[in-house]
Amino acid sequence: MTFVIPFDMSELAETALVRAKEFNQVFDEEILVLTVIPKGDVEYAREKGWLKPDEEYELENVISTLHERIVNLVPEADFRHFTVDKYAPQGAIANELREAATDADAAVVFLGSENAGHIVSGVGEVGPSVAAEDSYDVYIVRNKAPSKIHAVADSPTYESTSGFYQ
C-alpha cells in the first residue's frame, strides 16, 4: 500500500503531506510525493513559489526547491517529478498524477484542494480530476489547520474502551 500526495508547495498540499505522515504512523506504508512541472514556465514556477523573484528558471533549481520542502516536512517520503510541456493541453498535469498514482499502486491519495470535494469545479482544476479516479481512495484536505484527531482523545467525554466486547 502506498500513500500518494500530489504536491505543488501550496499550503493545502503541505497539509496533505503532513496528514499522510500522521496516517503513516499507524499504517507504516510508503509515502510517495508527486509533482508535475511545466517545463520552462517561469510564471507558473514563481506563482507556486518554486523560484525566487530574481532567480532564473532552471529545472534543477525547481526540483531542488520542491525536494527540500518535502524533506523538511516528511524526511522519509519518496519524491518523483514529471514534466509536461509549457503549453500542455488542459488536463495534462492531472493525467500525469492519476497515471503515476495508479502505477504506484496507491491505496490513498492525499489531495490538498479547496475544490476537489465540490460537485462543481473549474475546468482547469487538477484536484477534481485526480479525485475522480476509482482505483484508489482519496483523502481531501480542504483545511490548512492542524488535524483535530488529538482533540478527540483529549475530550472529557472520550472513553478509551467502547464496552462493545464486554
C-alpha positions as CSV (number, residue, x, y, z in Angstrom):
1,M,0.0,0.0,0.0
2,T,1.3,3.5,-0.9
3,F,0.1,6.9,0.3
4,V,0.4,9.3,-2.7
5,I,0.5,13.1,-2.3
6,P,0.3,15.4,-5.4
7,F,2.5,18.3,-4.3
8,D,2.8,21.8,-5.6
9,M,4.1,23.5,-2.4
10,S,0.7,25.2,-1.7
11,E,-0.4,25.3,1.9
12,L,-3.1,22.6,1.3
13,A,-0.6,20.3,-0.4
14,E,1.8,20.7,2.5
15,T,-1.1,20.0,4.9
16,A,-2.0,16.9,2.9
17,L,1.6,15.7,3.1
18,V,1.6,16.1,6.9
19,R,-1.7,14.3,7.2
20,A,-0.3,11.4,5.2
21,K,2.6,11.3,7.6
22,E,0.1,11.2,10.5
23,F,-1.7,8.3,8.9
24,N,1.6,6.6,8.3
25,Q,2.3,6.4,12.0
26,V,-0.5,3.8,12.1
27,F,-0.2,2.1,8.8
28,D,3.6,2.2,8.2
29,E,3.3,2.5,4.4
30,E,5.4,4.1,1.7
31,I,4.8,7.9,1.3
32,L,5.2,9.0,-2.3
33,V,5.1,12.6,-3.3
34,L,4.4,13.5,-6.9
35,T,4.9,16.8,-8.7
36,V,4.3,17.7,-12.3
37,I,6.4,20.6,-13.6
38,P,5.5,22.5,-16.7
39,K,8.9,22.9,-18.5
40,G,10.2,26.4,-18.8
41,D,7.0,28.0,-17.4
42,V,8.7,30.8,-15.3
43,E,5.4,32.4,-14.4
44,Y,3.9,29.2,-13.1
45,A,7.0,28.3,-11.1
46,R,7.1,31.8,-9.5
47,E,3.4,31.6,-8.7
48,K,3.9,28.2,-7.0
49,G,6.9,29.5,-5.0
50,W,9.3,27.2,-6.8
51,L,11.6,30.1,-7.9
52,K,12.6,33.3,-6.1
53,P,11.6,36.6,-7.8
54,D,15.1,37.2,-9.2
55,E,16.0,33.5,-9.9
56,E,16.4,32.3,-13.4
57,Y,14.4,29.2,-14.4
58,E,16.4,26.1,-14.2
59,L,14.6,22.8,-13.9
60,E,17.2,21.5,-11.4
61,N,16.5,24.5,-9.2
62,V,12.8,23.9,-9.3
63,I,13.3,20.2,-8.4
64,S,15.7,21.1,-5.6
65,T,13.3,23.6,-4.1
66,L,10.5,21.1,-4.1
67,H,12.6,18.3,-2.8
68,E,14.0,20.4,0.0
69,R,10.5,21.4,1.1
70,I,9.3,17.8,1.1
71,V,12.2,16.6,3.1
72,N,11.7,19.4,5.7
73,L,8.1,18.2,6.2
74,V,8.5,14.4,5.8
75,P,12.1,13.2,5.6
76,E,11.1,9.6,4.9
77,A,9.0,10.5,1.8
78,D,10.0,9.4,-1.7
79,F,9.8,12.1,-4.3
80,R,9.1,11.8,-8.1
81,H,8.7,14.6,-10.5
82,F,7.4,14.6,-14.0
83,T,7.5,17.3,-16.7
84,V,4.9,18.4,-19.2
85,D,5.3,20.9,-22.0
86,K,4.8,24.6,-21.0
87,Y,1.8,24.6,-23.4
88,A,0.5,21.2,-22.5
89,P,-3.2,20.7,-23.1
90,Q,-5.8,21.1,-20.4
91,G,-5.7,18.2,-18.0
92,A,-2.2,17.1,-18.7
93,I,-1.0,17.6,-15.1
94,A,-4.0,15.7,-13.7
95,N,-3.5,12.9,-16.2
96,E,0.2,12.5,-15.2
97,L,-0.7,12.5,-11.5
98,R,-3.5,9.9,-12.0
99,E,-1.3,7.6,-14.0
100,A,1.6,7.9,-11.5
101,A,-0.7,7.2,-8.6
102,T,-2.1,4.1,-10.3
103,D,1.4,2.9,-11.3
104,A,2.5,3.3,-7.7
105,D,-0.5,1.1,-6.6
106,A,-1.8,3.9,-4.4
107,A,-4.1,2.9,-1.7
108,V,-4.9,6.5,-0.7
109,V,-4.2,9.8,-2.4
110,F,-4.0,12.7,0.0
111,L,-5.2,15.7,-2.0
112,G,-4.9,19.2,-0.9
113,S,-7.6,21.1,-2.8
114,E,-10.2,23.6,-2.0
115,N,-12.4,22.3,-4.9
116,A,-11.8,18.6,-5.1
117,G,-14.8,17.7,-3.0
118,H,-17.3,20.0,-4.6
119,I,-19.8,19.0,-7.3
120,V,-18.9,22.0,-9.5
121,S,-15.3,22.7,-10.2
122,G,-13.3,24.8,-12.6
123,V,-12.2,23.2,-15.8
124,G,-8.5,23.9,-15.0
125,E,-8.6,22.4,-11.6
126,V,-6.3,19.4,-11.0
127,G,-7.9,18.2,-7.8
128,P,-11.3,17.1,-9.0
129,S,-9.8,15.2,-11.9
130,V,-7.4,13.3,-9.7
131,A,-10.2,12.7,-7.1
132,A,-12.4,11.1,-9.8
133,E,-10.2,8.1,-10.2
134,D,-11.7,5.0,-8.6
135,S,-8.6,2.8,-8.3
136,Y,-7.7,4.4,-5.0
137,D,-9.3,6.2,-2.1
138,V,-9.0,9.9,-1.8
139,Y,-8.4,11.9,1.4
140,I,-9.3,15.5,0.6
141,V,-7.6,18.2,2.7
142,R,-9.5,21.5,2.5
143,N,-8.5,22.9,5.8
144,K,-4.9,24.2,6.4
145,A,-5.4,23.9,10.2
146,P,-3.9,21.0,12.1
147,S,-5.8,17.8,12.4
148,K,-8.3,17.5,15.3
149,I,-7.7,13.8,15.9
150,H,-5.8,14.5,19.1
151,A,-8.6,16.7,20.4
152,V,-11.0,13.7,20.3
153,A,-8.8,11.7,22.7
154,D,-8.4,14.7,25.0
155,S,-12.1,15.3,25.2
156,P,-13.7,14.7,28.7
157,T,-16.4,12.6,27.1
158,Y,-14.0,10.2,25.3
159,E,-13.6,6.8,26.8
160,S,-10.8,4.5,25.6
161,T,-13.0,1.4,25.5
162,S,-16.4,1.2,24.0
163,G,-17.7,-1.7,26.1
164,F,-18.8,-3.4,22.9
165,Y,-16.8,-6.6,23.5
166,Q,-17.5,-6.8,27.3
